[in-house]
Amino acid sequence: MLTLDPAFMIPSNKRLKKEINTGYTNAIEELKILLENTCKSASLTTDLWIAKSKHGYIGVTLHWLSEDFKVYDCLLCIYPHTGTNIVSFLKKKVAEFGLEEKITCIVTDNGSNMVNAINQWDGVQCLPCAAHTLQLSINRAFQKTNIYIKQIKRLRRNNTFLQDISDNSSDDDSDDSDDSTNKPSLNILTNPQEPILQNIANTKI
C-alpha cells in the first residue's frame, strides 16, 4: 500500500474488526426492514457440511417473492454446528428475523438427520433437494452398471491387444510375399467402437 499510495494509513486489526461488526449490524437491520415490507411467506434452504479443518458448519438461505413478483434470495447465516438440535437452531434464526409465521417449507438434502429434524417442525414442509436426489439416483445407477463397465473396459484392452497382433501380422505378410491380399487377415476387430460404449468405458469407477 505504501507503493500505491504513501498517504494511505493501513488500519489496525482492532479497527478492521470494528468496521466489519458495524457493517454487519447495519446490514442486518436493513434486511429486517426489507423482510417486514416485502415478505409475506418464505422458504429456507439449509445444509450441513464438514470443512477440511474437521469443523462442522450449517448454512441457511432465505427465499421469498414480493407482492410485485420480485424474487429475493439472501444468506441468513453460516455458523459452526455439530448437527444436533437442528430445529432449535433454525427456529432461533427465524425468530431473530421476525419470520415465525412466514416459513412454509425448507429445502434440504436427503440426509436422515436433516429430514427427521425438519419433520419435527409443525406447519413446515420438508422438500428434498432436486440436485441431491438426482445425484443419488445416478450413483445408484452406476453401482448397478459397474459390472458392465468393468467388462467393457476388459473388452477394450483385449481389442487393443488383438489389434496390435493384427497390425504386426500384416507387416510380416507384406515382407514375405507381394500377394498378401490373398491371405486371410487377422484384423478381426477393425470396426470403431460405438460412441456410447466409448463413453461408458471411459467412466471412472
Secondary structure, 3 states (H helix, E strand, C coil): CCCCCCCCCCCCHHHHHHHHHHHHHHHHHHHHHHHHHHCCCEEEEEEEEECCCCCEEEEEEEEEECCCCCEEEEEEEEEECCCCCHHHHHHHHHHHCCCCCCEEEEEECCCHHHHHHHHCCCCCEEEECHHHHHHHHHHHHHHHHHHHHHHHHHHHHHHHHHHHHHHHHHHHHHHHCCCHHHCCCCCCCCCCCCHHHHHHHCCCC
